[in-house]
Amino acid sequence: MQHADMTAKIAKGNGFIAALDQSGGSTPKALKGYGIEENAYSGDEEMFGLIHQMRTRVITSPAFTGDKVIGAILFERTMDGTIEGKPTPTALLERGVVPFIKIDKGLEAEADGVQLMKPMPELSALLTRAKGLGVFGTKERSVINLANREGIAAVVKQQFEVGKEVLAHGMMPMIEPEINIKSPERAAADQILLEEILKALDALPAGEQVMLKLSIPAKAGLYDPLVDHPKVLRVVALSGGFPRAEACAELAKNRGMIASFSRALLDDLRHQMSDDEFNASLGEAIDEIYEASTDKVAA
């Protein structure tokens, strides 16, 4: 796929984006969920080797194709690895799946009710390398815990500053200011975030677009103005810790939002499964998430 083809698929394609980007800190938890305990490996290299085997099994599954999975977010080491002898982004593109790369380096300590992204001193080099491998866009995550306008404004400001650097490299930023779904101020935080994002979008130069990856709002339809905004290529939703059935039920109430699930996609997969069992389980998850992304219901 050429860049224009990838843009069109992400903008209008029926399906969802798989989040396969668990990084160093979350990898042991992801492996444990997959049925591999921490005493089964020694050191980071073995750990990352095992998580790459899991991701390879997902990406090469007959259930994982561009018919329902229009994009996939990769961890940097996954992007730099190979699948069946090909660079991972190439393997995805050959399956009709548009590749993205997680670029943030984790979160700062909480201040003003939010966690900003840590500095990314090597960002330009990473973007250049990713672009050369055929990666279409990026994903960068912050966290919002409270409805603090100053904190939320700082998150949005930082996100769009990073997004502008991504755009300058000819790539598509997927801006992810995640609202903690367990926040006691979730609905108020949703509203403030909507207002701050709309300000930032209005300040973007004409003709530029970003993607947004947001927590499913407490009030269904709240993010409709973002779905309809001409400077937004697509709005995707994270599962945020909801079990898959609940995440899908909530997502289906939100017009124009498609899934970008990680845990809710992979939760039922186990290392010990036969290939047939693995493919069937993954296929069921893909079908359920695809339906919630494409077949909307009244709130």
Secondary structure, DSSP 8 states (H G I E B T S, - for coil): --HHHHHHHHHH-SSEEEEE---TTTHHHHHHHTT--GGG--HHHHHHHHHHHHHHHHHTSTT-STTTEEEEEE-HHHHHSEETTEEHHHHHHHTT-EEEEE----B---BTTEE-B---TTHHHHHHHHHHTT--EEEEEEEE-S--HHHHHHHHHHHHHHHHHHHHTT-EEEEEEEE-TT-TTHHHHHHHHHHHHHHHHHHS-TT--EEEEEE--SSTTTTHHHHT-TTEEEEEEE-TT--HHHHHHHHTTSTTEEE--SHHHHTT--TTS-HHHHHHHHHHHHHHHHHHHHS----
